[in-house]
Amino acid sequence: MARGIETSTWLLIVHSMDALRVTIMSRRECHLCRVVTRVAGQVQQDLPFHLSVVDVDSDPGLTARYGDRVPVVLLNDRETFAGKMTGGELREAIKRARWRNPISRILSRMKLALTRG
């Protein structure tokens, strides 16, 4: 561990850098969009990530891009799901997205080492 930085500070750094962004491209009158948003909220209780829901009808560019193809789930701005999605599928996608990021692998190992003492 680096000098002058306490374990709790390292854990805070690991936690904040490990969180990713989940964005759901949605429409107001879309039942499936509400279901996917609810599933993402349930997964968020166990895995830390930033969740946002964007109404594609609020921006003509988004309307043109996504059309009727909603819900679309983006992980760190990368399209991951379109249409149905289960909680298990989202969990796996989040784990893969974190593992793709080299700093996340390093910080995950540091977190494990720090918690082991």
C-alpha positions, -999 to 999 in steps of 0.1 A, spaced: 0 0 0 12 35 -7 25 56 22 1 81 36 -31 67 22 -53 47 45 -71 15 35 -105 33 36 -92 59 11 -81 31 -13 -114 13 -10 -132 46 -18 -110 51 -49 -115 15 -60 -153 18 -55 -156 51 -74 -134 40 -104 -152 6 -106 -187 21 -111 -198 22 -147 -226 39 -165 -258 21 -176 -280 41 -199 -314 29 -210 -327 45 -241 -365 45 -236 -399 60 -244 -426 72 -221 -454 48 -232 -431 17 -235 -440 -12 -212 -408 -31 -220 -388 0 -212 -403 2 -178 -396 -35 -172 -359 -32 -182 -355 -1 -160 -370 -20 -131 -346 -49 -137 -316 -25 -139 -327 -9 -106 -328 -43 -89 -293 -52 -102 -281 -18 -90 -289 -28 -54 -261 -55 -56 -237 -40 -81 -226 -3 -81 -233 16 -113 -247 49 -124 -281 44 -140 -298 69 -163 -329 66 -184 -331 88 -216 -363 95 -234 -354 92 -271 -384 113 -280 -368 143 -263 -341 146 -290 -347 143 -328 -313 128 -332 -320 100 -307 -354 94 -323 -338 90 -357 -311 68 -343 -332 44 -322 -366 47 -339 -389 20 -325 -359 -1 -313 -363 5 -276 -354 -2 -249 -317 -1 -258 -292 -6 -229 -258 10 -231 -229 2 -208 -204 30 -208 -219 42 -241 -215 8 -257 -248 -8 -270 -252 -40 -251 -289 -50 -252 -319 -41 -273 -353 -53 -263 -356 -79 -235 -330 -82 -208 -328 -103 -176 -311 -94 -144 -286 -122 -149 -278 -110 -184 -271 -75 -171 -249 -87 -143 -228 -107 -167 -225 -78 -191 -214 -55 -163 -188 -80 -151 -175 -83 -187 -175 -45 -192 -155 -41 -160 -130 -68 -169 -124 -51 -203 -111 -21 -185 -74 -28 -175 -75 -4 -146 -106 -22 -132 -87 -55 -132 -58 -38 -113 -80 -21 -88 -101 -52 -83 -70 -71 -74 -58 -43 -51 -92 -43 -34 -90 -80 -28 -55 -77 -14 -65 -49 9 -95 -67 23 -74 -98 30 -52 -77 52 
